[in-house]
Amino acid sequence: MQPTTVKISAMFDDDLDPRKKAPAQKNLTDMGIAELEDYIVELKAEIVRTEKEIEKKKVIRDRAASVFK
């Protein structure tokens, strides 16, 4: 009889977040140059918004971690 191997995985913040499907990609072929440039501006704004949210979550995580030190 061989010993049973148990795989233990670490729990991370991301493990608790529900998984969402990626949004469908836009058809860039049908867009004109001005529309594509506007789309880039929108995407960059969304990146900035996302980075701010990440920073807020890091602050919260770090504060919580400091409580348990």
N, C-alpha and C positions, 0 to 999 in steps of 0.2 A: 504494500500500500504506500503510495507516494504522499508526502505532506501537502496539505492544502495551502495554496498561495492566496493571500488576501491583498488586493490592491487598495491602498488608501490614497485618496486624492485630497489635496489641500483645498480648503474653501476660500474662494476669492470673492470680492465684491461683485464681479461680473456674473458669478454663478447664480446670484439671487435675482438678477434682472431678467425679465421675460425676453425671449428671443423674438425679434421682429424680422420680417422679410424685408430685403432691400427694396426700395422703391424702383419701379420700372424706369429704365433709362429713356430719356427723351430721344426722339429721332432728330438728330442734328442735321441730317441731310436736307430736310425740308426747311430749315431755318436760314434766313438771310444773314449777312455779316453783322448788321446792326442788332438783330435778335440774338445772335451768338455772343456778341459783346455784352449785351444786357444780361444774358444768362450767366456769363462769367462773373459779372458784378454781383448778381444774386448769390451765386455759389460762394464767392469770397466772403460776403456778408454772413452767410450761414456758417462758414468755417470759423469766423471770428466769434460768432454767438456760441458755437460749440466749444471753442477753446475757453471761453469765459466760464461756461458751465463745468468744464473739467476742472478748472482752477478752484471754483467754489466747492466742488466735491472733494478735491484734495485737501482743502483747508478743513472741511468737516471730518474727513478721515483722519487727518493728523491730530486734530483736537481729541477725537475719540481715542486714538492710540495713546495719546499722552496721559489719559485718565488711567490707563491700565499699566503704566510703567512703575 
